[in-house]
Amino acid sequence: MLKEYTKEELWNLYEKLPEELREAVFSEETARNISSISFRNDIESDKVSIFARLIGRVFLGLLPPSEFQESLKKEAVKDVYHEVNRFIFMPVKAELTALYSPTPTPEEKPQKKTAPPLKETPPSEKKPPTPEEKPTPPEEEKPAKQKKSDTYRELIE
């Protein structure tokens, strides 16, 4: 079963969300999509609220999208993952990705690696290029094709 959260906990999470996710949580479009997906897939009326709650948990950062499909199955809601993913999660995919991607702490940030300085060979040690290494001269550029007038189009006066 779903872990229960207090209203205060849920509102605190909501306040920290990016603007697009906050809009998606209460948008008419999200509600309409939940309703139409429920209707098309014959989700029982008592299961629709569980279905909507799972979607809300994804938006709030409590249920990773990767675990959403498994949670649907646990809650005995039909397999509607693909429709939810397409109509509800895809419009806010970038925000969800940012919400669930771990942000590295200063200790975890990778150190910038710099390439070792190149060692130049003194001119006295350089060898002349062999015939295979000699650069080939560039080919002459071909003149640009002239545009032909379109005889299909007629002038309108």
Secondary structure by P-SEA (a helix, b strand, c coil): cbbbbcaaaaaaaaaaccaaaaaaaccaaaaaaaaaaaaaacccccaaaaaaaaaaaaaaccccccaaaaaaaaaccccaaaaaaacccccaaaaaaaaaccccccccccccccccccccccccccccccccccccccccccccccccccccccccc
